Amino acid sequence: MAKKTKDKQASYGFGMLFKYYKRHIGFFIGYLLILIVVAVNNFFQAMFVAKVISYIMDTAQYDKALFFAGMYLLLVVINALLSCINTYFYKQLENRTKIDIQQMVLRSSLDIQMKVYDNMGSGLIVTRLTNDINALSTEFKTVTSGIVDLLKKSAYVGYIFFLNKWLGLFLLGAIIITYLMSKLRIHYFQKLKPEVNNAAEKVNSTIIEVVRGVKDIKTLNCADGTLDAMMIDQKDYMKKDNKEWYVGVALSNATNVLRHICNFLFIFLCIQLLQWGSLTPLIFYTCYLYKDNVLDFASILEGLKLNLGTAKVYANRIFMLTNELVYEKDQFGDKNPIGYTGKIVFDNVSFAYDNEQTLLNGVSFEINPREMVAFVGESGSGKSTIINLIAHLYYKTKGRILFDNIKIEDLSRDFVKDNIAVVNQFPYIFNMSIRDNFKIVKEDITDDQILELCKQTNIYNHIKKLPHGLDTVIGENACQFSGGQKQKLCIARALARDVKILIFDEATSALDNTNQKEIMKVIEKLKNKMTVIIIAHRLSTITYADKIFLLEDGKIVSTGTHKQLLSGSARYKEMYRNSIAESGE
């Protein structure tokens, strides 16, 4: 049953691959037709060489020999031209299909549930969308060329049977024997290759994580520990890769020895047939000319099966990211209510990761339209979990989450994404121009609208000073902006979406006091304009909130305004004093 499921998954990946090739059927057919014409030309080239030899050695008709030599040269030139044309068809097919697959797999991977991402790691997706797709393109070319070459070799087998049935039978037997040897090699290759790919993927994923975390690695002085941990995966990859090569080379050499034995036996048989008068020197030479092409039949068939198996592995790995049975996808409903006010209700909501302890336990609260609320508490109290549930990044395990009395699971993807924006502690800014960063979230936004949003978030003056203004390329990790400027830019970008709910998840915790106060002034301006939810570490930054929820151990223990909590909650009062002391205010 497990083998049947595995085969089904591999076929699924291969079927998806051809689905994308069919989108560019013109280039696909053109590429295959030219391959077939080239194969036919190659067959006739060998035949014309045999004709030249025949007319020189057998009948001394030199004019005809010269004619067929000229025909041979003409076919060589034609094949060269066809090869140039076919390069155009292949590269168009390859790159168009590669773009389609990358777009589709990326889009599908963005729909994978966050809990899966938490365990999967970004390196896996990067590897499959780069290394695996490039390898799959190479395998496709090899497979299609192999199929056409196999047809050509089949014609050679038939031609030798026509010339001499005994030599034809011998070569057919040699093909069967070498094929069985090749089949053994393929068996071990298909068994070992997925293990090597998985080990390589693990190493690549770690390398990507190391590069992305280089700043922390430097500041924590943990380069040695990081590299030592990585060495374990590298050694595992080396072990599996070495084993694949050892087995492959050993079996390849054994196949090569067998091929030379077949060559010897072929010559021995030809000598016997010549002695018995069952073979003429001319037919012997012609068959000998074709012999290597015929014996290549088994190796080409072996290579074809090998490449098909490899292509299936790569296709399965790539398209596995789109398979909901392997990676759970985000779940949405179909309701898209008009006139949403921004109201949110949690009714006895609980949440726990799979087989882990509960992070939220029976939480209930209500956020009114255009209300500014804050969630405070120690790390691990459940603040970020609430935000993740509101943004529909994770799914409650119990209770109800309502948006204007509609369950969150009944809402459409468009509704959730169009009405909620989140500004994180370390928001991601794309390595492109300022303008393009805004156009990603709102395609039709104008420069005037961008600049107006930048004025609202107090980042306009900085942008105005930049030599290229909105055309300024931000650079990786927004290196041209300070921490406060990054946050202001990200708030402006979030406001471009014109959402009903704007969430700030520890948006100021990494900033100094001056920048923090500036960002809080920006956030305060949003009061009564939309529903604003703030996760805060420093309690001094949320004193103006309409409502503050204090969480402990996944439960709301106190609710009220800043003043109400100062007078009514000893725990809140203590946290506030500690926050003031930490910030030095």
Salt bridges, closest charged atoms under 4 A:
ASP7 OD2 - LYS3 NZ 3.17
GLU94 OE1 - LYS91 NZ 2.42
ASP100 OD2 - ARG23 NH1 3.93
ASP100 OD2 - HIS24 NE2 2.76
ASP111 OD1 - ARG413 NH1 2.82
ASP132 OD2 - ARG317 NE 2.80
ASP149 OD1 - LYS152 NZ 3.19
GLU201 OE2 - ARG128 NE 2.73
GLU201 OE2 - ARG317 NH2 3.06
ASP233 OD1 - LYS202 NZ 3.85
ASP236 OD1 - LYS240 NZ 2.73
GLU244 OE2 - LYS193 NZ 3.73
ASP292 OD1 - ARG259 NH2 3.95
ASP292 OD1 - LYS291 NZ 2.73
ASP296 OD1 - ARG259 NH2 2.90
GLU302 OE2 - ARG185 NH1 2.05
GLU328 OE2 - LYS115 NZ 3.43
ASP347 OD2 - ARG400 NH2 3.13
ASP354 OD2 - LYS115 NZ 3.55
GLU366 OE2 - LYS343 NZ 3.68
GLU371 OE1 - LYS547 NZ 3.50
GLU378 OE2 - ARG571 NH2 2.64
GLU409 OE2 - LYS396 NZ 3.73
ASP447 OD1 - ARG435 NE 2.88
ASP471 OD1 - ARG435 NH1 2.30
GLU518 OE1 - LYS488 NZ 2.34
ASP546 OD1 - LYS527 NZ 3.40
GLU552 OE2 - ARG571 NE 3.35
GLU574 OE1 - ARG571 NH1 3.26
GLU582 OE1 - HIS537 NE2 3.69
